[in-house]
Amino acid sequence: MQTYYRNENGEGFHPAEISSEDAIAILIQSAVTNAVNKVNDLIINEVISRVKDAVSNANIQSRVAAHLETSDIGDIVDEAVSNAVRDYDYGDVIEKTLDSTDMVEMVTEKVTDHLEECTIQVSIR
């Protein structure tokens, strides 16, 4: 038996005896955990590398460029704008605007502004 120190429940280090078998088991567990982590990292890095190679081999960027060269961007934009206009809820927007607008005040203001800019000439004959 050997004496080691453990930090138990954050109360500081206390002496603890560990048998040789337990020490070997701890070392083996640590070694296995490290090996599994390294293998895991190797697998992840290999998958990333293969995905990058596949993307590179597929030459996606040049395919997209070639597709865009044959496409009329104006048509694509026109279609997108047309769809957006068709799907827009004008009724809801108009309703909300009318709810928040005082029509009498707005008409009075416009008429007053117009009359202030007008010159009225009266002639009597």
C-alpha positions in Angstrom: 0.0 0.0 0.0 1.1 3.5 -0.8 -0.2 6.7 0.7 -1.6 9.3 -1.7 -3.5 12.5 -1.1 -7.0 13.2 -2.4 -9.0 16.4 -2.5 -12.3 15.3 -1.0 -15.4 17.4 -1.6 -13.3 20.6 -1.8 -12.2 20.2 1.8 -8.5 20.0 1.0 -6.2 17.1 0.6 -6.4 14.1 2.9 -4.2 11.0 3.0 -5.7 8.0 1.3 -4.2 4.6 0.9 -4.5 3.0 -2.5 -3.5 -0.6 -3.2 -1.1 -1.4 -6.0 -4.0 -3.0 -7.9 -6.1 0.1 -7.6 -3.1 2.3 -8.7 -2.6 0.1 -11.8 -6.3 0.2 -12.6 -6.2 4.0 -12.4 -3.2 4.2 -14.6 -4.8 1.8 -17.1 -8.0 3.8 -17.1 -6.1 7.0 -17.7 -4.1 5.4 -20.5 -7.3 4.0 -22.1 -9.1 7.4 -21.8 -6.1 9.2 -23.4 -5.9 6.6 -26.2 -9.7 6.9 -26.9 -9.4 10.7 -27.0 -6.5 10.5 -29.4 -8.3 8.0 -31.7 -11.4 10.2 -31.5 -9.4 13.3 -32.6 -7.8 11.3 -35.4 -11.2 10.2 -36.7 -12.6 13.7 -36.5 -9.6 15.1 -38.3 -9.8 12.4 -41.0 -13.5 13.0 -41.6 -12.9 16.7 -41.9 -10.0 16.1 -44.3 -12.1 13.7 -46.5 -15.0 16.2 -46.5 -12.7 19.0 -47.7 -11.2 16.7 -50.3 -14.7 15.7 -51.5 -15.8 19.4 -51.7 -12.6 20.3 -53.5 -12.9 17.3 -55.9 -16.5 18.2 -56.6 -15.3 21.7 -57.7 -18.4 23.2 -56.4 -17.2 26.8 -56.7 -16.5 26.5 -60.4 -19.9 24.7 -60.9 -21.7 27.5 -59.2 -19.8 30.1 -61.3 -20.6 28.2 -64.5 -24.3 27.9 -63.5 -24.4 31.7 -62.7 -22.8 32.5 -66.1 -25.6 30.7 -67.9 -28.3 32.2 -65.7 -29.9 35.6 -66.2 -29.5 37.3 -62.8 -32.1 39.9 -63.8 -34.7 37.1 -64.3 -33.8 35.6 -60.9 -34.1 39.0 -59.2 -37.4 39.8 -61.0 -38.9 36.4 -60.0 -37.8 36.9 -56.3 -39.2 40.5 -56.2 -42.4 39.3 -57.9 -42.8 36.5 -55.3 -42.1 38.9 -52.5 -44.7 41.4 -53.8 -47.3 38.7 -54.3 -46.8 37.2 -50.8 -46.8 40.6 -49.0 -49.9 41.2 -46.9 -50.9 44.7 -48.1 -54.3 44.5 -46.4 -52.7 44.1 -43.0 -50.3 47.0 -43.6 -53.1 49.3 -44.8 -55.3 48.3 -41.9 -52.5 49.0 -39.3 -51.7 52.3 -41.0 -55.3 53.4 -41.0 -55.7 52.4 -37.3 -52.8 54.6 -36.4 -53.7 57.6 -38.5 -56.2 60.3 -37.6 -57.7 61.0 -41.1 -59.6 64.2 -40.0 -56.3 65.7 -38.7 -54.4 64.6 -41.8 -56.9 66.0 -44.2 -57.3 69.3 -42.2 -53.5 69.7 -42.2 -53.2 69.1 -46.0 -56.1 71.5 -46.8 -54.7 74.1 -44.5 -51.2 73.8 -46.0 -52.6 74.1 -49.5 -54.7 77.1 -48.7 -51.8 78.9 -47.0 -49.8 78.5 -50.2 -52.7 79.8 -52.4 -53.2 83.3 -53.5 -56.8 84.3 -53.8 -57.7 87.2 -55.9 -61.2 88.6 -55.9 -62.4 91.1 -58.4 -65.8 92.8 -58.4 -67.2 94.1 -61.7 
